[in-house]
């Protein structure tokens, strides 16, 4: 659809899962999903939506970076 912004290959893999499987294994898995999405739609943008607890993932292959941050309270926003 022409209004589609991008494909998200994942959203907030929990830090415990990343620790259990290992950062590099998770990164390889996400890179594989990225390549599959690009193969199906080469002109598309692809991202992974991360969360601060796994910000150490090195996902240099995505087209842009996304983070979910929940800062609905003024004091949490100011601290961030």
Order of alpha helices (4+ residues) and beta strands (2+ residues): beta-alpha-alpha-beta-beta-alpha
